[in-house]
């Protein structure tokens, strides 16, 4: 049975809870390739209880991004398939005392930015040349990491996606999508991020071992009725149906989420 690792975002994770059963799954999200390969943040202390506003998976992803534990968990998981998508590669980065951290919404609401290590943090804007250079270097590191570990035996799959420029309302009407934000109150340029995604994917293809690819460009339409709300990457149901069909053709199998703990329960 498939053991699926996702290095990416909800566009891949949502394939299972929205359109069917969840597989045996490890979900690494709210991170960036430069952050994955950074040193951990010295002096950081995770809360003993969940910070208000975060659920378990969100907090696990946040702490993994700060403490840099995701790569070790990925190798220990021994996936049969690794699916990459770069939709979470939209957040700015933070330089924190020699470490790099993803400036996600989860970090904003967690209260962790009040801890001493973050007080002198320096922003690295996502659409800057500095961030692009860091990302290209980390992509090379990831390619070497795959070749040097058991991940070389997994089926590698790139899930290529773009931010939707239109939305479908609850009456089935398609309209332009406007007012796109990365974090609340911080508008951004949808077109610039889509160009960045195309650049990231091209560089990743160049560096990585051979990868399969799935995409559904005809269904890049935001859904007003999406379970997580309206967003440029919360797509209409046809998107998930098509991507899941393509993944099944690549041997990604489904099974029911096991009860209790384990990667699947943690990822929900």
C-alpha positions in Angstrom: 0.0 0.0 0.0 1.2 3.5 -0.8 3.0 5.6 1.9 2.7 9.1 0.7 4.8 12.1 1.8 3.7 15.6 0.8 6.2 18.4 0.8 3.7 21.1 0.0 0.4 22.6 0.7 -3.3 22.0 1.1 -3.8 21.6 -2.6 -2.3 18.2 -2.3 -3.4 17.3 1.2 -7.0 18.2 0.3 -7.2 15.5 -2.3 -8.0 12.9 0.3 -10.3 14.6 2.9 -12.3 16.4 0.2 -12.6 13.8 -2.4 -12.3 10.5 -0.6 -10.3 8.4 2.0 -6.9 9.5 3.4 -3.9 7.4 2.7 -1.0 6.6 5.0 0.4 10.1 4.8 3.1 12.4 6.1 2.3 16.0 5.4 5.1 18.6 5.6 3.7 22.1 5.1 4.1 25.8 5.9 7.8 25.6 5.1 10.1 26.6 2.3 13.1 24.8 0.8 15.5 27.3 2.3 13.9 26.8 5.7 14.0 23.0 5.5 17.8 23.1 5.0 18.5 25.8 7.6 20.0 25.4 11.0 17.4 25.3 13.8 16.5 28.5 15.7 18.6 28.5 18.8 16.7 29.3 22.0 13.3 28.5 20.7 10.9 26.9 23.1 7.7 25.3 21.8 4.6 25.8 24.0 3.5 22.8 26.1 -0.1 23.4 25.1 -1.5 24.4 21.6 -1.4 28.1 21.1 -4.9 29.6 20.7 -6.1 29.5 17.1 -3.9 26.6 15.9 -4.8 22.9 15.6 -2.4 20.0 16.0 -1.2 19.7 12.4 -0.7 23.5 12.1 1.4 23.6 15.3 3.4 20.5 14.3 4.3 22.0 11.0 5.2 25.3 12.6 7.5 23.7 15.2 9.0 21.5 12.6 9.8 24.5 10.5 11.5 26.3 13.4 13.3 23.2 14.8 14.2 21.7 11.4 12.9 18.2 12.2 10.9 17.5 9.0 13.7 16.1 6.8 14.5 13.4 9.5 10.9 12.5 9.8 10.6 12.3 6.0 13.4 9.8 5.7 12.2 7.8 8.7 8.7 7.6 7.1 10.2 5.7 4.1 7.5 6.9 1.6 6.7 5.0 -1.6 5.7 8.3 -3.2 6.8 11.9 -2.5 4.6 14.6 -3.9 5.9 18.2 -4.2 3.8 21.3 -4.6 5.1 24.8 -4.2 1.9 26.7 -3.3 3.2 27.2 0.3 6.3 28.9 -1.3 4.4 32.2 -1.1 5.3 33.4 2.4 8.3 35.7 3.1 11.2 34.2 5.0 12.8 35.5 8.2 16.5 35.5 9.0 16.7 34.6 12.7 20.2 34.5 14.3 21.8 32.4 11.5 18.6 30.4 10.8 15.9 30.8 8.2 12.2 30.5 9.1 9.0 30.7 7.1 6.9 33.7 8.0 3.6 31.9 7.9 0.2 32.8 9.3 0.7 30.1 11.9 3.9 31.9 13.1 2.1 35.2 13.3 -0.7 33.9 15.5 1.4 31.5 17.7 2.9 34.1 19.8 6.4 32.7 19.1 7.6 35.9 17.5 7.6 37.4 21.0 10.3 34.9 22.0 13.9 36.4 22.3 15.3 34.6 19.1 12.7 36.4 16.9 13.0 39.9 18.2 15.8 40.8 15.8 14.4 38.8 12.9 15.1 40.3 9.4 12.5 39.8 6.6 13.5 38.3 3.3 10.6 39.2 0.9 9.4 36.2 -1.2 9.5 38.2 -4.4 13.1 39.4 -3.8 16.2 38.4 -5.6 17.7 37.3 -2.3 14.9 34.9 -1.7 15.2 33.5 -5.2 18.9 32.8 -4.7 18.3 31.1 -1.4 15.6 29.0 -3.0 17.8 27.9 -5.9 20.6 26.9 -3.5 18.1 24.9 -1.3 16.6 23.1 -4.4 20.1 21.9 -5.2 20.5 20.7 -1.6 17.2 18.9 -1.8 18.2 17.1 -5.0 21.4 15.9 -3.4 19.5 14.9 -0.2 17.1 12.7 -2.3 20.0 11.0 -4.1 21.8 10.3 -0.8 18.9 8.9 1.2 16.2 6.2 0.9 14.1 8.8 -0.8 15.9 7.9 -4.1 13.7 4.7 -4.0 10.4 6.6 -3.8 8.3 7.7 -6.8 8.8 11.5 -7.1 5.9 13.5 -8.3 5.7 17.3 -9.0 2.2 18.7 -8.5 2.3 21.8 -10.7 -0.3 24.4 -9.8 -1.0 28.1 -10.1 -3.0 30.7 -8.2 -6.5 31.0 -9.6 -7.4 34.3 -11.3 -11.1 33.6 -11.3 -13.7 32.3 -8.8 -16.9 30.3 -9.1 -19.7 31.5 -6.9 -22.3 29.3 -5.3 -24.6 29.8 -8.3 -22.0 28.5 -10.6 -21.0 31.9 -12.1 -17.4 32.5 -12.8 -16.0 35.9 -11.9 -12.6 37.6 -11.6 -10.8 37.0 -8.3 -9.5 40.2 -6.6 -8.0 41.4 -3.3 -5.5 38.5 -3.0 -3.6 38.5 0.3 -0.7 36.4 1.6 -1.5 37.3 5.2 -4.5 39.3 6.4 -4.1 43.0 5.3 -1.1 42.3 3.1 -2.1 42.3 -0.5 0.1 40.7 -3.2 0.5 40.4 -6.9 -1.1 37.1 -8.1 0.7 37.3 -11.5 4.1 37.7 -9.9 3.6 34.7 -7.7 2.5 32.6 -10.7 5.6 33.6 -12.5 7.6 32.6 -9.5 6.0 29.2 -9.3 6.8 28.6 -13.0 10.4 29.5 -12.3 10.6 27.3 -9.2 9.2 24.3 -11.0 11.6 24.7 -13.9 14.6 24.9 -11.6 13.4 21.9 -9.6 12.9 19.8 -12.8 16.4 20.7 -13.8 18.0 19.7 -10.5 16.0 16.7 -9.3 16.1 13.1 -10.3 13.4 12.1 -12.8 9.9 13.1 -11.6 6.4 12.4 -12.8 4.1 15.4 -13.0 0.4 16.1 -12.4 -1.4 19.2 -13.3 -5.0 20.5 -14.0 -4.6 24.0 -15.5 -8.1 24.0 -16.9 -9.5 23.8 -13.4 -7.5 26.6 -11.7 -10.7 28.2 -10.5 -11.3 29.2 -6.9 -14.4 27.9 -5.2 -16.6 30.1 -3.1 -18.0 26.9 -1.5 -14.6 25.4 -0.6 -14.4 23.9 2.9 -11.5 26.2 3.9 -13.1 29.3 2.3 -12.3 31.4 -0.7 -8.6 31.5 -1.8 -6.7 31.5 -5.0 -5.6 27.9 -4.3 -8.8 26.5 -2.9 -10.1 25.1 -6.2 -13.4 23.8 -7.6 -14.1 20.1 -7.0 -13.2 19.2 -10.6 -9.6 20.1 -9.9 -9.2 17.5 -7.1 -11.0 14.9 -9.2 -8.5 15.4 -12.1 -5.4 15.4 -10.0 -6.5 12.4 -8.1 -7.1 10.5 -11.3 -3.6 11.3 -12.5 -2.1 10.3 -9.2 -3.9 7.0 -9.3 -2.5 6.4 -12.8 1.0 6.8 -11.2 0.2 4.1 -8.6 -0.9 6.2 -5.7 -3.3 4.0 -3.8 -6.0 4.9 -1.3 -6.9 3.4 2.0 -8.8 4.4 5.1 -7.1 6.5 7.7 -6.1 4.3 10.6 -7.6 5.1 14.0 -5.5 6.8 16.7 -2.1 8.2 16.2 0.5 7.9 13.4 1.2 10.2 10.4 -2.3 10.1 8.9 -4.0 11.1 12.1 -1.5 13.9 12.8 -1.9 15.2 9.2 -5.6 15.6 9.4 
